[in-house]
Amino acid sequence: MKSAHDIIIKPVLTEQSYDQISQKKYTFLVDPKATKSQIKSAVEEVFGVKVEKVNTLNHQGKVKRQGKFEGRTAATKKAYVSLTKGSKSIEFFESMAQ
């Protein structure tokens, strides 16, 4: 069993993710093997909030070439986390958005 800090790699801080903070929706880069229930429990444990819904997106790595050699960049997984109406907001994102 992985710890909560192993599941959540880092927050995604983009213009689009900033726009969703007011709706209590947050975006995280997570472990590619993590399930939605593991992500939900990890966010609740780390930030002390109540999660309503988790949507995930798998992103395959891009094909890159260096001369005749071809390889891929690392595949990633994003999690879009929606909090319940009565839940407090995540303070880390609130300080970044101002």
Long-range contacts (C-beta under 8 A, 24 or more apart in sequence): 2-31, 2-34, 2-38, 4-41, 4-42, 4-43, 4-45, 4-46, 5-42, 5-46, 6-31, 7-31, 7-34, 7-38, 7-39, 7-42, 8-39, 8-42, 8-43, 8-46, 11-92, 11-93, 12-78, 13-96, 18-96, 18-97, 20-80, 21-89, 21-93, 21-94, 21-97, 23-82, 24-82, 24-83, 24-84, 24-85, 24-87, 24-89, 25-80, 25-81, 25-82, 25-83, 26-80, 26-81, 26-83, 26-90, 26-93, 27-78, 27-79, 27-80, 27-81, 28-78, 28-79, 28-81, 29-76, 29-77, 29-78, 29-79, 30-56, 30-77, 30-78, 30-79, 31-77, 32-58, 32-75, 32-76, 32-77, 34-77, 34-79, 36-79, 39-79, 39-81, 40-81, 43-81, 47-90, 47-91, 47-92, 48-88, 49-83, 49-87, 49-88, 49-89, 49-90, 50-83, 50-84, 50-86, 50-87, 51-81, 51-82, 51-83, 51-84, 51-87, 52-82, 52-83, 52-84, 52-87, 53-81, 53-82, 54-79, 54-80, 54-81, 54-82, 55-79, 55-80, 55-82, 56-80
